[in-house]
């Protein structure tokens, strides 16, 4: 008798989500749901963000008023000493100071928002890319 050849074993393809990619539900409700559901905890998160933004804005205004609000005192100096330095301060020094204060404020506001976003997002989610 002729020897019969066995057919090769059938290959099975398993499809599905790899084990490492499976997403487990978080142990606690993400803060984003607290905010969208307008719970007391969500309101506290939003209030904390608003407070930190207000603190940054008031700090920037305070520095601006302190530095630039003192410039008119230069006009009270005797005329011989106040001529050129006051106009140089008003024309050349004031604008870079305002620009630096504005840059500091924008960086601080973005850092506050990034901290808040890190607080309310689920750590299992990939970070959102802005810009």
C-alpha positions in Angstrom: 0.0 0.0 0.0 1.1 3.5 -0.7 1.7 5.6 2.2 -0.7 8.6 2.4 0.7 11.9 3.3 -1.0 13.8 6.1 -2.1 17.3 5.2 -0.1 20.0 7.1 -1.8 21.2 10.3 -4.2 24.1 9.8 -2.8 27.5 10.9 -5.1 29.5 13.1 -4.9 33.3 13.1 -5.9 35.0 16.3 -7.2 38.5 16.0 -8.0 40.9 18.8 -6.5 43.6 20.9 -3.0 42.8 22.2 -2.9 42.4 25.9 -0.8 45.5 26.5 -3.2 47.7 24.6 -6.3 46.7 26.5 -7.6 49.6 28.4 -8.7 49.0 32.0 -11.3 51.3 33.5 -9.7 53.8 35.9 -9.9 53.0 39.6 -11.6 56.4 40.1 -13.7 58.6 38.0 -11.6 61.0 35.9 -11.8 64.6 36.8 -13.0 65.4 33.4 -16.3 63.7 34.1 -16.5 65.5 37.4 -16.2 68.8 35.6 -18.7 67.9 32.8 -21.2 66.7 35.4 -20.8 69.9 37.4 -20.2 68.2 40.7 -18.7 69.9 43.7 -15.3 68.4 43.0 -15.4 69.5 39.4 -16.3 73.1 40.5 -13.4 73.0 42.9 -11.0 72.0 40.0 -12.3 74.8 37.8 -12.1 77.3 40.7 -8.5 76.4 41.4 -7.6 77.0 37.7 -9.4 80.3 37.7 -7.7 81.3 41.0 -4.2 80.5 39.7 -4.9 82.4 36.4 -6.2 85.4 38.4 -3.1 85.3 40.7 -0.8 85.3 37.6 -2.7 88.2 36.1 -2.7 90.3 39.3 1.0 89.6 39.7 1.7 90.8 36.2 -0.4 94.0 36.7 1.2 94.7 40.0 4.7 94.5 38.6 3.6 96.7 35.6 2.1 99.3 37.9 5.1 99.2 40.2 7.7 99.6 37.5 5.9 101.9 35.1 3.8 103.8 37.6 6.9 105.2 39.1 8.0 106.8 35.8 5.9 110.0 36.3 7.9 110.6 39.5 10.8 111.3 37.1 9.0 114.4 35.9 9.1 115.7 39.5 12.9 115.7 39.5 14.6 119.1 38.8 14.5 120.0 35.1 18.2 119.7 34.5 18.4 116.1 35.9 15.1 114.9 34.4 15.4 115.9 30.8 16.9 113.0 28.8 16.8 110.1 31.3 13.0 110.4 31.7 12.4 110.4 27.9 14.8 107.5 27.5 13.0 105.5 30.2 9.6 106.3 28.6 10.7 105.7 25.0 13.2 102.9 25.2 13.0 101.1 28.6 9.2 100.9 29.1 8.4 98.8 26.0 10.9 96.0 26.7 9.7 95.8 30.3 6.1 95.5 29.2 7.1 92.8 26.7 9.0 90.8 29.4 6.0 91.1 31.8 3.7 89.9 29.0 6.0 87.0 28.1 6.1 85.9 31.8 2.3 86.1 32.1 1.7 84.1 28.9 4.2 81.4 30.0 2.6 81.3 33.5 -0.9 81.0 32.1 0.1 78.2 29.7 1.8 76.4 32.6 -1.3 76.7 34.7 -3.4 75.3 31.9 -1.0 72.4 31.3 -1.1 71.6 35.0 -4.9 71.6 34.9 -5.0 69.5 31.8 -2.6 67.0 33.4 -4.9 66.9 36.4 -8.1 66.3 34.6 -7.0 63.8 32.0 -6.8 60.1 32.5 -3.2 58.9 32.8 -3.9 56.0 30.5 -4.8 58.3 27.6 -2.0 59.6 25.4 -1.4 63.3 25.8 -3.1 65.6 23.4 -0.9 67.6 21.1 -1.7 71.2 20.7 -0.2 73.7 18.2 
